[in-house]
Amino acid sequence: MTFHDEDDDLNTKSLETGEPSVSHASTTGSSSFGRSDTHRVTRSKYIVAAVILVAAVLVGTLTFVFARNGEEDDFENQFSEYAVEIANIIIQEANSALAAGNSLSVSITSFVLASSGAWPQVTIPDFELRGYHNNILSKALQVSLAPMVRADEKEEWEIYAQQNEEWIDEGLSVAKERQLRENYQEKNEPIEDFVWRFSDGDSGTNVVQNGEGFDLNGVNYFAPLWQQSPAPHDTQIVNYDILSHPVIQRLFHAMQTTSQPVFSEVVDLSFIYKGAIEDDFEHPHTYVLYPVFRSFTKDGQSHTSHDIVASLIMVLPFDELFLDMIPEGVNGIDVVMDNTCGQQFTYTINGPDAYFVGSGDFHDKAYDYMGLAVEFGDHSRFAHTEESCDYTIHVYPTSTFEDEYHSNKPVVYTIVVVSVFVFTALVFLLYDYLVLLRQRKVVEAARRTNKIVTALFPSNVRDRILKDADEQIQTQMNKKSFGFGAKAQLKDFVHDENVLENGNAFDSKPIADLFPEATVMFADIVGFTAWSSVREPTQVFSLLETVYHAFDEIARSRRVFKVETVGDCYVAVAGLPEARKDHAVVMARFARDCLHRMNDLTKKLELTLGPDTGDLSMRIGLHSGPVTAGVLRGDKSRFQLFGDTVNTASKIESSGSRNRIHLSTETASLLEAAGKGHWLRKREDVIRTKVKGDMQTFWLEVKAPSIAPTGSCASDGQTEESISPFEAKNLEQAKAAKKEEKAKSKTDMDEDKLRRLVDWNSDVLARLLRQIVAHRNAIKKLRGTVSSSTPATLEIKSGGTVIDEVKEIIELPEYDPLAAQYQEDPQSIDLGEAAQKQLRDYVMLVATFYRDNPFHNFEHASHVTMSVVKLLSRIIAPDVNSKNANNQDHAATLHDHTYGITSDPLTQFACVFAALIHDTDHSGVPNAQLVKEGAEVAKIYDGKSVAEQNSVDIAWDLLMHKNYKDLRNLICETDEEMRHFRELVVNSVMATDIVDKELKALRNARWEKAFAEENQVDSRENNNRKATIVIEHLIQASDIAHTMQHWHIYRKWNERLFHEMYDAWRNGRSEKDPSEFWYNGEIGFFDFYIIPLAKKLKECGVFGVSSDEYLNYAQKNRAEWEAQGHQVVEKLVEKYTAEYANHQVRLDDIQDADNVPLRSRMFRSDTLSDDEGFLAEVEKQINDEDGDLSEKSQEDLVARASSRLTRGASKEKL
């Protein structure tokens, strides 16, 4: 049964919007300090200030407006002059072009008449020069002559043209001699021997003979292009029939009809002149057709269409017309050309240059009112028909042009004027400041006090506090007691140390009220004390701040009042300070939201706060009844709740269960009365209290989040004894009834926890990798070196074992004081997507190589890693005077004090890496048992530190795989770094073998040699020896960190280790029942190893307060074990004996081997009979779990299996 119904909609909406519904009354305290005379002075001050302000604004505005208007007038007048000048020049240029064309036409007619020539067989001498002068005057690119040839004259014309094409050579020669062109080219080939047209229409590359002609008044005519100036070097265009082009046809018809020149639209006819000149047609061109007449007319007569014997075609680019119109330095005038053919083009003129903007009207519409329009040329000189185009020129300014006439003078004038008023105002304000300085301090003090009170108390309580303070202040003022400020008055009100004569501590009534109907919530974080014992203080506060901030947001949305937080306990109440009838329903919903939000946040925070964070949960208790609430005045006074309801709510919470909301009968009755009875489930047993006796309670039904993993931290202050036998029996029955469903849920939960552990370990290693890269980059920058392109390698001695590589002294890098100056922020380092993926894949793969042992598993490795990270973060230097020492001096001191550990990120990475892999492939039995059983792995390592050496080999072989090339390059860039990294990993992992007497004796001897008083020689060798032994003890302490942490943490891992050893005994892999020696064994372990190790951590002086913390916990746990150890062992024996008696498998295993994940099966001793079976089993499980592992991970598993077999065979041969 879920916790949602139709009544949730409104409240859910409020929660989602996050709009606070708690009313906030306006503050009244600070305003009461003013008096009537002060108000009058204040009003007068405001009036004077307003007058000065208004005068400054008015005068300044007028000054600015007048100055700006003057500039605007200059801008408009100047543009008007330039626009008229441009228009006149354009008209003049257009008329010049028309006149030049007409002059050339007249000269041709005159020559033909004088020479008695007969059209069309006419060749004009010196056409190159005639055309050149025409083009100069008209600014045309080219002019061409096209005679009109009747169809019956076509053949004669073609013969004539071939016989008279020497005009081309003559023209090219003249141009060369007189340097009329920049580039000279020879004629490439003879002209076509026929009148032609394009086969594809009006353009193309293929030409054909034109035999059709163009019908003019019933007669077919051709108009072959004949003479051109400049003369073409590419002669193909000669004899092209221009009347075959539709545009020319239309223009020719207009010219014939009117016997006047005509303008074309802007069109691409560049093929006419491209054989003579090069030009970019992207800029607009127009073509002007001029008629050439057979003869001149007499006075009063006009030419007719029959008089036209040829036409001149002049190519007119508009760019040339707009050049040199305005002086240099005058920029930003737009010229828009439009024609009657519906085309528009825009040019921008900057000084003597003109730039084509594009086709269309692109001028700024804001300047339409200033535009000037003129017609292009004298309209009396050319034809105006529907077939031709008339052009109009529009001139507009631009913002660039306007900016030339805008300056900062208006602003300067305005600033000067306003400054006079500002100076006057400043004098007035200075005077006012000196007079009212004390009053301002009083008001500010009152405002700060009001802000503090607002944060501490509900709005109505706050208002009452301020009202009483106002009354006290007024009383003092009436007595002319001006020596007490507002802050002092309120302070005296909150905690007055003077006892009045009547025996009361305060001279005002207490602020307290009885709220007959309210619901109180106590919410406690289960497992918090144990969890926080293994965290940094910053991590603890990060959790509490995140969780409580989320709860506060929910409280504001639900109109619930947060009372206080005490440690990990959150107290809230509904029904006060604003009374409401639905207080129980609101608080139930609030509790539900907090529970779900807590579970969501802890899963997300596990990545940054480490393992077991996701296992934290809330235990919530609700009780309804009358509550006394008020302000208990005195030191650090605050708003508090009192009464039996509060005490009962606390008891309801403490007797509840994790991830559940526990309700009293009173709260349940209110929910049932509100129609929410379906939210309730009666608790099977009753809770017992000393005062109220037995109490029947209820559970609030919510969708339960994932069940916490077995073995997670117990509730703080709640041990097994707090659960009644009746409830425990019912819980066991519920578990048995849902065994299959729970097994599936447990598997999913374990997989989810594995991923979270992998993500956290990957994040820790990634942060250290960034520090390695940042440090390495700083060193390279300092030394001027570059990264090596050759990957780092390390040759491990053939035939040796890991234990042979243990070093007495590991040499750490020397401190470089200048490197810190060049080091960038490690957080800014980008490791690269490939390397980060490889890092996570590697950590996941290492996790798969951990067996599902109760103790020696991947969760234990993560716990050890967390301890190493904590101890590394606690490394401190002796006191350094921060005022007299800079960062470089502090870093140098830290380096010396910690023997170089803090200044070498690779060393720190190696420590964390060793913690992660130190128990890889651990079989769940001691080394001695493996040797006794004659296990193959024990033979490989000669029975010494078997599990530890095997872990190093497996993890190292995986890291050296080709798939982790990028990751290796980040860890170790040089062979020296690889050697150093290997030494650190080997020494650290080998140090976790605390049973081998020879290794233990060697470590103790090194400790004495390093830290004995007579050996305190300040040398690099001795510092490196100290660093080596400190690193070894760091990993040793972390490996058993649970013994030096909170009692609940110790109990959790102690039970798991017992479970593992009990399994070994039950399976015949141990000679002794651990229950026989467990109690005394733990006492001895504390006395002879744990506590001495903790004392060594303190003696080395490197780990600061953490060494004290570890020693204190070790001593407390030893005392607690001595007191409760026998009872704990009895319960452990009872628990695991019952499991085996009932043929139950431990929670971490699953009966059906086919459903066990690969990492749980591939190293099980009972499924592998020999090496070949091992490899076959690996391959079989990879095939069975296709899709569960990435292809790369599968390859790595097979490679590791093969490596293991090869190494074993090699050992046997040796």
Buried (B, 14 or more C-beta within 10 A) or exposed (E): EEBBEEBBEEBBEBBEEEEBEBEEEEBEBBEBBBEEEEEEBBEEBEEBBEEBBEBBEEBBEEBBEEBBEEBEEEBBEBBBEBBEBBBEBBBEBBBBBBBBBBBBBBBBBEBBEEEEBEBBBBBBEBBBBBBBEBBEBBBBBBBBBBBBBBBEBBEEBBEBBBEBBEBBEBBBBBBEEEEBBEEEBEBEEEBBEBBBBBEEEBEEEEBEBBEEBBEBEEEBBBBBBBBBBBBBBEBBBBBBBBBBBEBBBBBBBBBBBBBBBBBBBBBEBBBBBBBBBEBEEEBBBBBBBBBBBBEEEEEEEEBEBEBBBBBBBBBBBBBBBBEEBBEEEBBBBBBBBBBBBEBBBBBBBBBEBBEBBEEEBBBBEEBEEBBBEBBBBEEEBBBBBEBBBBBEBBBBBBEBBBEBBBEEEBEEBBBEBBEEBBEBBEEBBEEBEEEBEEBEEBBEBBBEBBEEBBEBBBBBBBBBBBBBBBBBBBEBBEEEEEEBBBBBBBBBBBEBEEEEEEEEEBBBEEBEBEBEBBBBBBBBBBBBBBBBBBBBEEBBEBBBEBBBEBBBBBBBBBBBBBBEBEEBBBBBBBBBBBEBEBBBBBBBBBBBBBBBBBBEBBBEBBBBBBBBBBBBBBBBBBBBBEBBBBBEBEEEBEBBBBBBBBBBBBBBBBBBBBBBBBBBBBBBBBBBEBEBEEBBBEBEBBBEBEEEEEBEBBBBBBEEBBBBBBBBBBBBEBEEEBBBEEBEEBEEEEEEEEEEEBBEEBBEBBEBBBEBBBBBBBBBBBBBBBBBBBBBBBBBBBEEEEEEEEBBEBEBEEEEBBBEBBEBBBBBBEBBEEBBEBBBEBEEBEBEEEBBBBBBBBBBBBBBBBBBBBBBBBBBBBBBBBBBBBBBBBBBBEEBEEEEEEEEBBBBBBBBBBBBBBBBBBBBBBBBBBBBBBBBBBBBBBBBBBBBBEBBBBBBBEBBBBBBBBBBBBBBBBBBBEBBEBBBBBBBBBBEBBBBBBBBBBBBBBBBBBEBEEBBEEBEEBBEBBBEEEEEEEEEEBBBBBBBBBBBBBBBBBBBBBBBBBBBBBBBBBBBBBBBBBBBBBEEBBEEEBBEEBBEEBBEBBEEBBBEBBBBBBEBBBBBEBBEBBBEBBBBBBEBBEEBBEEBBEEBBEEBEEBEEEEEEBBBBBEEEEEBBBBBBBBBBEEBEEBEEBBEBBBEBBEEEEEEBBEBBBBBBEBBBBBBBEBBEEBEEE
